[in-house]
Amino acid sequence: MSYGIRYDLLSEDRIKSVLKSRFIPQKVYAFWSIGTTNDFAYRMAQQGDGDGTLVIAEKQERGRGRKSRTWDSPFLRGLWFSLILRPDLPSAKAGLIPYLAGVSVSEAVESMLNIQPDMKWPNDLLINNKKFCGILSEVDFNNGKVNFIVLGIGINVNQLASEWPKDIVKTATSLRLATEKKIDRAELLAEILLKLEENYEHAKIDGFEGILRKWKKRCSKVRKEIVIQQENQRFQGKFVNIDEDGCLLLKYENGEIKKIFAGDILY
């Protein structure tokens, strides 16, 4: 029993022992517990840590998602990590990085577990209409360009339904619940980092067109009628595309196209 527990710990040595990628991660910070991996990664990026630095924790005390929403990050149950990226991008293109992350997580899950998640705009991944992965991107700009991006990814891996309150079970799931088997978190992390590296390198050379094409292929809401909540407003129309800056294009009944920068798809 004790050996199994040690084996599942995401130590720096354990992570490096299963890596398939070449340069992600360049450096690893591995914690038992932390406030949030994004906050620590942001500080390290400000201090000069390089492209591909990984910050990972077994538990987050103050895990958060978009709009400062709470993200439950229990000990030894998921993957809670952040990457420092320094892409050569203008400020307007920073919103494309979460699409790259979503595609990479999806490809890793498909490859390892033979499940294809459904992308939910702007930055969630679902299985059977329940969320198992969220992405939080925080950006530092300098003179109209991206200085660095902290890419936070939270994945429910081995949680059981009995571990969650009833209200969470209605909207959340884990890979263990979806597959009915315990997942090796280190192996899954290695597969995700490999896909991230491959897609990141591809985007540097060829741009994000291919990434957006992959994302749209995995999103069941594309070409469907949707309702988006944005602050105190709701917009209804057809989800026709994602533009070159990562904005959702919504088509009204009268043919007008509205560009949506942020919001939540309600249905």
C-alpha positions, -999 to 999 in steps of 0.1 A, spaced: 0 0 0 27 25 9 46 18 -22 15 25 -43 11 59 -26 47 69 -32 45 58 -68 16 80 -74 32 111 -61 41 137 -87 76 144 -76 101 160 -100 119 127 -104 87 108 -111 77 134 -137 111 134 -155 111 96 -155 81 94 -178 86 124 -200 83 120 -238 87 157 -247 120 173 -256 119 208 -240 86 211 -221 93 212 -192 126 231 -191 123 234 -153 100 217 -128 86 231 -95 67 203 -77 48 210 -45 28 190 -20 4 220 -16 3 255 -29 -21 285 -30 -24 283 -68 1 271 -94 -7 301 -116 2 326 -89 36 310 -83 43 305 -120 34 342 -126 60 353 -100 86 330 -115 79 344 -150 83 379 -137 117 368 -123 127 355 -157 120 318 -157 119 305 -193 96 291 -219 83 257 -208 87 260 -170 63 237 -152 47 244 -118 27 215 -104 11 207 -71 -6 177 -54 -32 201 -40 -42 238 -45 -55 256 -14 -71 284 -35 -75 268 -69 -95 291 -93 -108 292 -128 -121 320 -150 -137 350 -132 -121 338 -99 -145 309 -97 -134 282 -72 -117 251 -86 -117 221 -62 -81 207 -63 -79 179 -38 -47 160 -28 -36 132 -51 -67 133 -72 -60 154 -102 -35 173 -123 -31 209 -111 -4 226 -131 8 257 -148 32 263 -177 52 295 -184 51 302 -221 69 329 -240 54 328 -275 63 355 -301 27 368 -304 10 402 -307 -13 410 -278 -44 404 -299 -34 367 -305 -29 358 -268 -64 343 -267 -54 316 -290 -32 298 -264 -61 283 -245 -73 266 -277 -39 251 -281 -41 238 -245 -76 224 -250 -67 205 -281 -35 191 -265 -54 178 -234 -80 163 -257 -55 146 -279 -37 132 -248 -69 118 -234 -79 104 -267 -45 87 -272 -42 73 -237 -78 65 -227 -97 63 -261 -122 90 -251 -128 121 -271 -138 150 -249 -162 177 -260 -148 212 -262 -169 239 -245 -161 275 -254 -140 292 -242 -118 269 -221 -135 238 -207 -134 201 -217 -164 179 -210 -173 142 -210 -210 133 -212 -218 170 -207 -199 172 -175 -167 192 -169 -134 174 -161 -109 200 -173 -106 238 -171 -80 261 -185 -69 295 -172 -46 317 -192 -30 348 -176 -10 371 -198 17 398 -193 20 423 -222 48 446 -232 46 472 -260 18 454 -278 33 420 -276 30 390 -253 58 390 -227 47 357 -212 17 336 -207 9 315 -176 -12 286 -188 -30 269 -159 -47 235 -165 -68 217 -139 -79 181 -146 -101 159 -125 -84 125 -128 -91 101 -101 -120 115 -81 -149 93 -72 -185 106 -71 -187 99 -34 -159 125 -28 -180 154 -42 -210 173 -29 -242 164 -47 -243 198 -65 -208 192 -80 -216 157 -91 -244 171 -114 -219 192 -134 -185 176 -129 -168 143 -137 -134 127 -136 -114 105 -160 -117 77 -135 -155 80 -135 -155 81 -173 -133 50 -177 -141 31 -145 -104 26 -138 -77 45 -119 -55 66 -141 -17 70 -138 -14 107 -134 23 109 -142 17 91 -175 -12 113 -184 8 144 -176 36 132 -198 12 126 -227 -3 161 -222 31 178 -222 41 159 -253 9 171 -272 14 206 -259 50 207 -271 40 193 -306 11 218 -310 31 247 -296 60 240 -321 36 236 -349 18 269 -341 52 287 -340 59 276 -375 25 275 -392 3 296 -371 -29 286 -353 -52 277 -382 -46 240 -377 -51 243 -339 -85 261 -344 -95 235 -370 -88 207 -345 -106 225 -317 -138 231 -338 -138 195 -349 -141 185 -312 -167 211 -302 -203 198 -305 -218 234 -304 -202 246 -336 -228 253 -363 -255 250 -336 -279 275 -320 -265 287 -286 -271 312 -259 -242 331 -244 -242 348 -210 -219 379 -209 -221 398 -177 -257 409 -175 -265 403 -212 -275 372 -231 -270 367 -268 -286 340 -289 -276 329 -324 -257 303 -344 -221 295 -334 -206 298 -369 -168 300 -363 -138 310 -343 -119 339 -358 -82 344 -362 -79 360 -328 -99 333 -310 -132 352 -307 -165 333 -311 -185 344 -341 -223 344 -334 -247 348 -363 -281 364 -355 -313 355 -374 -310 387 -394 -276 376 -407 -255 400 -385 -223 385 -371 -213 394 -336 -178 389 -323 -178 375 -287 -146 380 -268 -157 364 -235 -187 348 -219 -203 315 -210 -223 292 -233 -255 284 -213 -270 259 -239 
